[in-house]
Amino acid sequence: INTPATGRSTADLIVAPRHDGFFAPNVVNPITPPNRITLESLARLRGKPDRRIAKLRTPRVALLIGGDSKHFKFTPPDAMALADVARALVAQGASVMATTSRRTPIPVARAVQAALKKAPAFLWDGRGENPYLAMLANADAIVVTADSVNMIGEAAATGAPVHIFAPTGGSKKIAAYLASLKTLGAVRPWEGRLESWRYDPVNATPMVANAVTRAYRTFRGLVQPLAPLEEEDCEAEDND
């Protein structure tokens, strides 16, 4: 899973994100990365929410904070801007369920914590059971930082409106990823206010699982292999 640096012959089946532009007959190209999100698990967590989340009034907004990466850098102005996002959510009547990651710079975490100090909010600091999936399940809307392809994909799997906060930096691949999700109606850039819209949850995990199942059944001779793409077709896809 993920685009190998060693080429298309690395494995019999490769799962590479569509925005990487890595195509071949043995490559599956999902829009989002595989994840643990299912409609059943979301429903279960809504029916019996984490007690730290259940006490928050609605609407509830999940604020998912990533951190520094190859393409993004959380600068001091970004920390202040993210704190402003937290305050804006509260000012608009929302309760905030926030979580940081291992990559989150300490100044960013502290800025958001200070912004939510006297608000109807919950900020997971790494102690106790991780409420991440419960946050997603009980979110009426989600704000997620643009550095994390995985968190964005998991947010889009819920069907809740997903707002993207972009720290300093960026990349063509992530821009393409976000553009695909925007086309599907899943994400919009954060522009200072919560927006409400509907879309079908976006989750490529079943497609990936079906591809793995078919590849295995083909290997065992239980089904006929799919017709291979011509070499020039692969090259054309690479150039798109």
Secondary structure as UniProt FT lines:
FT   TURN            5..6
FT   HELIX           8..10
FT   STRAND          14..15
FT   HELIX           18..20
FT   TURN            25..26
FT   STRAND          27..28
FT   HELIX           39..47
FT   HELIX           51..54
FT   STRAND          60..64
FT   STRAND          72..73
FT   HELIX           76..91
FT   TURN            92..93
FT   STRAND          95..99
FT   TURN            102..103
FT   HELIX           106..115
FT   TURN            116..118
FT   STRAND          121..124
FT   HELIX           132..137
FT   STRAND          141..145
FT   TURN            146..147
FT   HELIX           149..156
FT   TURN            157..159
FT   STRAND          162..165
FT   STRAND          168..169
FT   HELIX           172..183
FT   TURN            184..185
FT   STRAND          187..189
FT   HELIX           205..219
FT   TURN            220..221
FT   HELIX           231..239
//
